[in-house]
Amino acid sequence: MGDEQRDVILKEFINVIKHNKLIPFGIGLHMEAWRSLSEKETSKFGTPQHFCFLNLMGSVARFLISQRPNDILHIVSDISDCSIARFRLFPG
């Protein structure tokens, strides 16, 4: 992707952000600590990306549910193992 095409795409995202009330969020992972875990321990969470995504989305889902407990919440992901069991590893 060239710089010009990238800039066009970024402008679209910037316009969406400017015209909506979005709440940015992020999560970090201490990779030295992650690497110190055994394979058995990390296998519960999948890759570091899975771990971060599920931890973050679990927090977001719990917050949204607390605000509107009678609504249905759908979470869609392209992560192949984005199971409820993995979400439940992050109690809140």
N, CA, C and O atoms as a GROMACS GRO file, in nm:
protein
  368
    1MET      N    1   0.086  -0.117   0.000
    1MET     CA    2   0.000   0.000   0.000
    1MET      C    3   0.091   0.123   0.000
    1MET      O    4   0.183   0.134   0.081
    2GLY      N    5   0.062   0.213  -0.090
    2GLY     CA    6   0.141   0.335  -0.098
    2GLY      C    7   0.094   0.438   0.003
    2GLY      O    8  -0.012   0.426   0.063
    3ASP      N    9   0.177   0.541   0.022
    3ASP     CA   10   0.146   0.648   0.117
    3ASP      C   11   0.015   0.719   0.083
    3ASP      O   12  -0.064   0.752   0.172
    4GLU      N   13  -0.008   0.741  -0.045
    4GLU     CA   14  -0.129   0.812  -0.086
    4GLU      C   15  -0.255   0.732  -0.053
    4GLU      O   16  -0.352   0.786  -0.001
    5GLN      N   17  -0.251   0.603  -0.083
    5GLN     CA   18  -0.366   0.516  -0.053
    5GLN      C   19  -0.386   0.507   0.099
    5GLN      O   20  -0.499   0.511   0.148
    6ARG      N   21  -0.275   0.494   0.173
    6ARG     CA   22  -0.283   0.489   0.320
    6ARG      C   23  -0.348   0.615   0.374
    6ARG      O   24  -0.434   0.608   0.462
    7ASP      N   25  -0.307   0.732   0.321
    7ASP     CA   26  -0.362   0.860   0.369
    7ASP      C   27  -0.511   0.871   0.342
    7ASP      O   28  -0.585   0.926   0.424
    8VAL      N   29  -0.557   0.820   0.228
    8VAL     CA   30  -0.700   0.822   0.196
    8VAL      C   31  -0.777   0.738   0.298
    8VAL      O   32  -0.882   0.780   0.348
    9ILE      N   33  -0.724   0.620   0.329
    9ILE     CA   34  -0.790   0.532   0.426
    9ILE      C   35  -0.789   0.596   0.564
    9ILE      O   36  -0.890   0.593   0.634
   10LEU      N   37  -0.677   0.654   0.604
   10LEU     CA   38  -0.670   0.720   0.734
   10LEU      C   39  -0.767   0.836   0.745
   10LEU      O   40  -0.828   0.856   0.850
   11LYS      N   41  -0.783   0.914   0.638
   11LYS     CA   42  -0.879   1.024   0.640
   11LYS      C   43  -1.020   0.975   0.663
   11LYS      O   44  -1.098   1.039   0.734
   12GLU      N   45  -1.054   0.860   0.604
   12GLU     CA   46  -1.186   0.802   0.627
   12GLU      C   47  -1.205   0.768   0.774
   12GLU      O   48  -1.309   0.799   0.833
   13PHE      N   49  -1.105   0.704   0.834
   13PHE     CA   50  -1.113   0.670   0.976
   13PHE      C   51  -1.121   0.795   1.062
   13PHE      O   52  -1.197   0.799   1.158
   14ILE      N   53  -1.043   0.896   1.029
   14ILE     CA   54  -1.045   1.021   1.106
   14ILE      C   55  -1.183   1.084   1.101
   14ILE      O   56  -1.231   1.133   1.203
   15ASN      N   57  -1.247   1.084   0.985
   15ASN     CA   58  -1.382   1.140   0.973
   15ASN      C   59  -1.482   1.063   1.057
   15ASN      O   60  -1.569   1.122   1.121
   16VAL      N   61  -1.470   0.930   1.058
   16VAL     CA   62  -1.560   0.849   1.142
   16VAL      C   63  -1.540   0.885   1.288
   16VAL      O   64  -1.637   0.903   1.362
   17ILE      N   65  -1.415   0.894   1.330
   17ILE     CA   66  -1.385   0.927   1.469
   17ILE      C   67  -1.435   1.065   1.506
   17ILE      O   68  -1.490   1.084   1.614
   18LYS      N   69  -1.418   1.162   1.418
   18LYS     CA   70  -1.461   1.299   1.446
   18LYS      C   71  -1.613   1.309   1.461
   18LYS      O   72  -1.662   1.392   1.537
   19HIS      N   73  -1.687   1.226   1.390
   19HIS     CA   74  -1.832   1.238   1.387
   19HIS      C   75  -1.904   1.136   1.475
   19HIS      O   76  -2.026   1.125   1.469
   20ASN      N   77  -1.831   1.064   1.554
   20ASN     CA   78  -1.890   0.966   1.644
   20ASN      C   79  -1.827   0.978   1.782
   20ASN      O   80  -1.717   1.032   1.797
   21LYS      N   81  -1.897   0.929   1.879
   21LYS     CA   82  -1.845   0.931   2.014
   21LYS      C   83  -1.781   0.795   2.041
   21LYS      O   84  -1.843   0.704   2.096
   22LEU      N   85  -1.657   0.785   2.001
   22LEU     CA   86  -1.584   0.661   2.020
   22LEU      C   87  -1.499   0.670   2.146
   22LEU      O   88  -1.454   0.778   2.185
   23ILE      N   89  -1.478   0.558   2.207
   23ILE     CA   90  -1.394   0.552   2.326
   23ILE      C   91  -1.276   0.461   2.292
   23ILE      O   92  -1.292   0.340   2.281
   24PRO      N   93  -1.159   0.518   2.277
   24PRO     CA   94  -1.043   0.433   2.247
   24PRO      C   95  -0.999   0.356   2.370
   24PRO      O   96  -1.012   0.404   2.483
   25PHE      N   97  -0.948   0.239   2.349
   25PHE     CA   98  -0.897   0.159   2.460
   25PHE      C   99  -0.784   0.071   2.407
   25PHE      O  100  -0.773   0.047   2.287
   26GLY      N  101  -0.704   0.024   2.497
   26GLY     CA  102  -0.593  -0.061   2.459
   26GLY      C  103  -0.550  -0.146   2.577
   26GLY      O  104  -0.598  -0.129   2.688
   27ILE      N  105  -0.459  -0.234   2.550
   27ILE     CA  106  -0.407  -0.322   2.654
   27ILE      C  107  -0.262  -0.353   2.621
   27ILE      O  108  -0.222  -0.358   2.505
   28GLY      N  109  -0.186  -0.373   2.724
   28GLY     CA  110  -0.046  -0.408   2.706
   28GLY      C  111  -0.016  -0.543   2.768
   28GLY      O  112  -0.092  -0.592   2.852
   29LEU      N  113   0.092  -0.602   2.728
   29LEU     CA  114   0.133  -0.732   2.780
   29LEU      C  115   0.283  -0.726   2.806
   29LEU      O  116   0.361  -0.691   2.717
   30HIS      N  117   0.323  -0.761   2.924
   30HIS     CA  118   0.465  -0.765   2.960
   30HIS      C  119   0.522  -0.894   2.902
   30HIS      O  120   0.505  -1.002   2.959
   31MET      N  121   0.590  -0.882   2.788
   31MET     CA  122   0.634  -1.001   2.715
   31MET      C  123   0.737  -1.083   2.792
   31MET      O  124   0.741  -1.205   2.778
   32GLU      N  125   0.819  -1.019   2.873
   32GLU     CA  126   0.916  -1.096   2.952
   32GLU      C  127   0.842  -1.189   3.049
   32GLU      O  128   0.880  -1.305   3.067
   33ALA      N  129   0.737  -1.137   3.111
   33ALA     CA  130   0.657  -1.219   3.202
   33ALA      C  131   0.585  -1.330   3.125
   33ALA      O  132   0.580  -1.444   3.170
   34TRP      N  133   0.530  -1.296   3.008
   34TRP     CA  134   0.461  -1.396   2.925
   34TRP      C  135   0.556  -1.510   2.889
   34TRP      O  136   0.521  -1.627   2.901
   35ARG      N  137   0.676  -1.474   2.846
   35ARG     CA  138   0.773  -1.575   2.804
   35ARG      C  139   0.822  -1.661   2.921
   35ARG      O  140   0.872  -1.772   2.900
   36SER      N  141   0.808  -1.610   3.042
   36SER     CA  142   0.851  -1.688   3.158
   36SER      C  143   0.749  -1.796   3.197
   36SER      O  144   0.780  -1.884   3.277
   37LEU      N  145   0.630  -1.790   3.141
   37LEU     CA  146   0.527  -1.890   3.170
   37LEU      C  147   0.554  -2.018   3.092
   37LEU      O  148   0.617  -2.016   2.986
   38SER      N  149   0.508  -2.128   3.146
   38SER     CA  150   0.523  -2.256   3.076
   38SER      C  151   0.426  -2.262   2.959
   38SER      O  152   0.328  -2.187   2.952
   39GLU      N  153   0.454  -2.355   2.867
   39GLU     CA  154   0.364  -2.373   2.753
   39GLU      C  155   0.225  -2.417   2.800
   39GLU      O  156   0.124  -2.380   2.741
   40LYS      N  157   0.222  -2.497   2.906
   40LYS     CA  158   0.093  -2.541   2.962
   40LYS      C  159   0.012  -2.421   3.010
   40LYS      O  160  -0.110  -2.415   2.989
   41GLU      N  161   0.079  -2.325   3.074
   41GLU     CA  162   0.009  -2.206   3.124
   41GLU      C  163  -0.039  -2.117   3.009
   41GLU      O  164  -0.154  -2.071   3.010
   42THR      N  165   0.047  -2.093   2.911
   42THR     CA  166   0.007  -2.003   2.802
   42THR      C  167  -0.094  -2.068   2.707
   42THR      O  168  -0.168  -1.998   2.640
   43SER      N  169  -0.096  -2.202   2.702
   43SER     CA  170  -0.190  -2.268   2.610
   43SER      C  171  -0.335  -2.241   2.647
   43SER      O  172  -0.423  -2.250   2.561
   44LYS      N  173  -0.362  -2.207   2.773
   44LYS     CA  174  -0.499  -2.172   2.814
   44LYS      C  175  -0.547  -2.046   2.743
   44LYS      O  176  -0.666  -2.028   2.720
   45PHE      N  177  -0.452  -1.959   2.709
   45PHE     CA  178  -0.486  -1.827   2.655
   45PHE      C  179  -0.463  -1.816   2.504
   45PHE      O  180  -0.510  -1.720   2.443
   46GLY      N  181  -0.393  -1.910   2.445
   46GLY     CA  182  -0.359  -1.898   2.304
   46GLY      C  183  -0.236  -1.810   2.287
   46GLY      O  184  -0.147  -1.811   2.372
   47THR      N  185  -0.232  -1.735   2.181
   47THR     CA  186  -0.118  -1.648   2.153
   47THR      C  187  -0.126  -1.523   2.240
   47THR      O  188  -0.231  -1.496   2.299
   48PRO      N  189  -0.018  -1.446   2.250
   48PRO     CA  190  -0.026  -1.319   2.322
   48PRO      C  191  -0.136  -1.228   2.266
   48PRO      O  192  -0.201  -1.155   2.341
   49GLN      N  193  -0.157  -1.233   2.134
   49GLN     CA  194  -0.263  -1.152   2.073
   49GLN      C  195  -0.400  -1.198   2.121
   49GLN      O  196  -0.487  -1.115   2.150
   50HIS      N  197  -0.421  -1.330   2.129
   50HIS     CA  198  -0.547  -1.383   2.182
   50HIS      C  199  -0.568  -1.334   2.325
   50HIS      O  200  -0.676  -1.286   2.361
   51PHE      N  201  -0.464  -1.348   2.405
   51PHE     CA  202  -0.472  -1.308   2.545
   51PHE      C  203  -0.514  -1.162   2.557
   51PHE      O  204  -0.606  -1.129   2.632
   52CYS      N  205  -0.447  -1.074   2.483
   52CYS     CA  206  -0.478  -0.931   2.491
   52CYS      C  207  -0.620  -0.903   2.442
   52CYS      O  208  -0.695  -0.830   2.506
   53PHE      N  209  -0.655  -0.962   2.328
   53PHE     CA  210  -0.788  -0.938   2.272
   53PHE      C  211  -0.897  -0.985   2.367
   53PHE      O  212  -0.992  -0.912   2.394
   54LEU      N  213  -0.883  -1.106   2.417
   54LEU     CA  214  -0.988  -1.161   2.504
   54LEU      C  215  -0.997  -1.085   2.635
   54LEU      O  216  -1.107  -1.061   2.685
   55ASN      N  217  -0.884  -1.047   2.692
   55ASN     CA  218  -0.884  -0.970   2.815
   55ASN      C  219  -0.952  -0.835   2.792
   55ASN      O  220  -1.037  -0.793   2.871
   56LEU      N  221  -0.915  -0.768   2.686
   56LEU     CA  222  -0.973  -0.638   2.656
   56LEU      C  223  -1.121  -0.648   2.623
   56LEU      O  224  -1.202  -0.571   2.676
   57MET      N  225  -1.158  -0.741   2.538
   57MET     CA  226  -1.299  -0.754   2.499
   57MET      C  227  -1.384  -0.801   2.616
   57MET      O  228  -1.501  -0.763   2.626
   58GLY      N  229  -1.328  -0.882   2.703
   58GLY     CA  230  -1.401  -0.922   2.823
   58GLY      C  231  -1.434  -0.801   2.909
   58GLY      O  232  -1.545  -0.789   2.960
   59SER      N  233  -1.337  -0.712   2.925
   59SER     CA  234  -1.359  -0.589   3.002
   59SER      C  235  -1.464  -0.500   2.936
   59SER      O  236  -1.552  -0.446   3.002
   60VAL      N  237  -1.452  -0.484   2.805
   60VAL     CA  238  -1.548  -0.402   2.731
   60VAL      C  239  -1.688  -0.463   2.741
   60VAL      O  240  -1.786  -0.392   2.765
   61ALA      N  241  -1.697  -0.593   2.722
   61ALA     CA  242  -1.828  -0.661   2.728
   61ALA      C  243  -1.892  -0.645   2.865
   61ALA      O  244  -2.011  -0.614   2.876
   62ARG      N  245  -1.813  -0.665   2.971
   62ARG     CA  246  -1.868  -0.650   3.106
   62ARG      C  247  -1.917  -0.507   3.129
   62ARG      O  248  -2.021  -0.486   3.191
   63PHE      N  249  -1.841  -0.409   3.080
   63PHE     CA  250  -1.883  -0.270   3.096
   63PHE      C  251  -2.014  -0.244   3.021
   63PHE      O  252  -2.107  -0.186   3.076
   64LEU      N  253  -2.020  -0.288   2.895
   64LEU     CA  254  -2.142  -0.265   2.816
   64LEU      C  255  -2.262  -0.334   2.878
   64LEU      O  256  -2.371  -0.277   2.883
   65ILE      N  257  -2.243  -0.455   2.924
   65ILE     CA  258  -2.353  -0.529   2.987
   65ILE      C  259  -2.398  -0.459   3.115
   65ILE      O  260  -2.518  -0.455   3.145
   66SER      N  261  -2.303  -0.404   3.191
   66SER     CA  262  -2.341  -0.334   3.314
   66SER      C  263  -2.423  -0.209   3.284
   66SER      O  264  -2.506  -0.168   3.365
   67GLN      N  265  -2.400  -0.148   3.169
   67GLN     CA  266  -2.471  -0.026   3.133
   67GLN      C  267  -2.609  -0.054   3.074
   67GLN      O  268  -2.703   0.023   3.093
   68ARG      N  269  -2.621  -0.165   3.002
   68ARG     CA  270  -2.747  -0.200   2.937
   68ARG      C  271  -2.771  -0.350   2.951
   68ARG      O  272  -2.760  -0.425   2.854
   69PRO      N  273  -2.805  -0.394   3.072
   69PRO     CA  274  -2.813  -0.538   3.100
   69PRO      C  275  -2.920  -0.612   3.021
   69PRO      O  276  -2.913  -0.735   3.010
   70ASN      N  277  -3.018  -0.544   2.967
   70ASN     CA  278  -3.125  -0.612   2.894
   70ASN      C  279  -3.101  -0.619   2.744
   70ASN      O  280  -3.181  -0.678   2.671
   71ASP      N  281  -2.992  -0.558   2.697
   71ASP     CA  282  -2.959  -0.564   2.555
   71ASP      C  283  -2.880  -0.689   2.523
   71ASP      O  284  -2.819  -0.749   2.612
   72ILE      N  285  -2.880  -0.727   2.398
   72ILE     CA  286  -2.800  -0.840   2.352
   72ILE      C  287  -2.670  -0.784   2.297
   72ILE      O  288  -2.670  -0.687   2.220
   73LEU      N  289  -2.560  -0.844   2.335
   73LEU     CA  290  -2.428  -0.801   2.290
   73LEU      C  291  -2.369  -0.908   2.200
   73LEU      O  292  -2.358  -1.024   2.240
   74HIS      N  293  -2.329  -0.869   2.080
   74HIS     CA  294  -2.264  -0.960   1.987
   74HIS      C  295  -2.120  -0.915   1.970
   74HIS      O  296  -2.093  -0.798   1.946
   75ILE      N  297  -2.028  -1.007   1.984
   75ILE     CA  298  -1.887  -0.978   1.960
   75ILE      C  299  -1.843  -1.066   1.844
   75ILE      O  300  -1.857  -1.188   1.848
   76VAL      N  301  -1.789  -1.003   1.742
   76VAL     CA  302  -1.746  -1.074   1.623
   76VAL      C  303  -1.595  -1.058   1.611
   76VAL      O  304  -1.542  -0.948   1.628
   77SER      N  305  -1.527  -1.166   1.583
   77SER     CA  306  -1.382  -1.162   1.572
   77SER      C  307  -1.334  -1.255   1.463
   77SER      O  308  -1.399  -1.355   1.433
   78ASP      N  309  -1.220  -1.222   1.405
   78ASP     CA  310  -1.160  -1.313   1.307
   78ASP      C  311  -1.060  -1.408   1.374
   78ASP      O  312  -0.991  -1.483   1.306
   79ILE      N  313  -1.053  -1.403   1.506
   79ILE     CA  314  -0.966  -1.496   1.578
   79ILE      C  315  -1.035  -1.632   1.580
   79ILE      O  316  -1.151  -1.643   1.618
   80SER      N  317  -0.962  -1.735   1.537
   80SER     CA  318  -1.024  -1.867   1.520
   80SER      C  319  -1.074  -1.928   1.650
   80SER      O  320  -1.176  -1.996   1.650
   81ASP      N  321  -1.006  -1.904   1.761
   81ASP     CA  322  -1.052  -1.961   1.888
   81ASP      C  323  -1.089  -1.848   1.982
   81ASP      O  324  -1.015  -1.818   2.076
   82CYS      N  325  -1.202  -1.788   1.957
   82CYS     CA  326  -1.252  -1.678   2.039
   82CYS      C  327  -1.374  -1.730   2.113
   82CYS      O  328  -1.486  -1.682   2.094
   83SER      N  329  -1.350  -1.829   2.199
   83SER     CA  330  -1.461  -1.900   2.262
   83SER      C  331  -1.504  -1.835   2.393
   83SER      O  332  -1.428  -1.760   2.455
   84ILE      N  333  -1.626  -1.865   2.432
   84ILE     CA  334  -1.678  -1.818   2.561
   84ILE      C  335  -1.590  -1.868   2.674
   84ILE      O  336  -1.566  -1.796   2.771
   85ALA      N  337  -1.542  -1.993   2.663
   85ALA     CA  338  -1.456  -2.048   2.769
   85ALA      C  339  -1.333  -1.962   2.790
   85ALA      O  340  -1.290  -1.942   2.903
   86ARG      N  341  -1.276  -1.911   2.683
   86ARG     CA  342  -1.159  -1.825   2.697
   86ARG      C  343  -1.197  -1.690   2.756
   86ARG      O  344  -1.121  -1.635   2.836
   87PHE      N  345  -1.312  -1.636   2.719
   87PHE     CA  346  -1.357  -1.510   2.780
   87PHE      C  347  -1.373  -1.526   2.931
   87PHE      O  348  -1.342  -1.434   3.007
   88ARG      N  349  -1.419  -1.641   2.973
   88ARG     CA  350  -1.443  -1.665   3.116
   88ARG      C  351  -1.314  -1.674   3.197
   88ARG      O  352  -1.319  -1.674   3.320
   89LEU      N  353  -1.199  -1.681   3.131
   89LEU     CA  354  -1.072  -1.680   3.203
   89LEU      C  355  -1.042  -1.544   3.264
   89LEU      O  356  -0.952  -1.531   3.346
   90PHE      N  357  -1.118  -1.442   3.223
   90PHE     CA  358  -1.094  -1.305   3.268
   90PHE      C  359  -1.215  -1.257   3.348
   90PHE      O  360  -1.299  -1.184   3.295
   91PRO      N  361  -1.225  -1.300   3.474
   91PRO     CA  362  -1.342  -1.260   3.553
   91PRO      C  363  -1.343  -1.110   3.580
   91PRO      O  364  -1.238  -1.046   3.581
   92GLY      N  365  -1.458  -1.057   3.601
   92GLY     CA  366  -1.464  -0.914   3.627
   92GLY      C  367  -1.582  -0.884   3.703
   92GLY      O  368  -1.607  -0.768   3.736
   0.00000   0.00000   0.00000
